[in-house]
């Protein structure tokens, strides 16, 4: 009897944790442009670059707030040093890799992104990536955490960025 109650308690606890964390969210969708492989073949060891992540849309009928984002798979030779929220504004969502210091998107104050029901946000996340050596593999799988109502969800969206060492591009200016 004691083992049966303990097993039942464990099952109930697991069910509550699953429903509260909502780990399998489905409300987010990335922009179609971001599903293609983006790349940069002129990276230099020791330099840092901003890597854009998909601009998010909410395909559900309820508003949500994206709380955080991360790139889940980071290959050897690259290290994530931070994240920021940027605003595409009227210039559109850039795709790809931007050297730090040549930023094209304005910083947005705060780190969460509200997205209306059936809407797309002009805000998106960027990851600051440092090249630490030869790169073998691609950055992939953008993982988002968002709140919808009182539940928090995690959802992965496809995103692939290839960064390779190469000849440095001339600095404009």
Phi, psi and omega in degrees: 000317180298317180294324180293317179295319179296317178298318178296318178297317178297318178296317178296318178298315178298319179295319178294317179298319179296316182288329181282320181279335178050046190302339184254059179295152180225007186282334184275151174215138178271157179295149185300327181298327185284349182282346176280158178285122174262154182208163177212116185255021184234023183291153179235140178299134179093345180271159178241150184220148171269128177249121181284145177250164185302140170286131191262143171238156181253109182272003180265172180269008180236142177295158178215166176232120176282124186268327181196166177212153175207156172269119189284326182245114180241115183286163174303142181099350178230149177219131176281127180250354178170173178225155173213163173258130179241161182245120178290336180053223180266354183278352181087166183274116178288149177242132173122217189235132182234125177301140177298133183104339177250036185299134179252339182255140180285144175293144175253134179288130182102173182230007176250157185230113174282140178227122181290161176301132180056028183241171176237137180274146173278350178270150178206165179265150171231144176254134175269120188241131176254135177273121183252352181172194178302137185257126180235091181126176184243152168291134180205163179064102175268123184251125182244146171243130179219158178247133177225115188067229180261002182258148176248136184234158171240138179212137176262137173239147178292134172200130181228127176228128179255122176241128180227152176288145179189188179294132180295141175282145179297145179279128178277151173147000000 
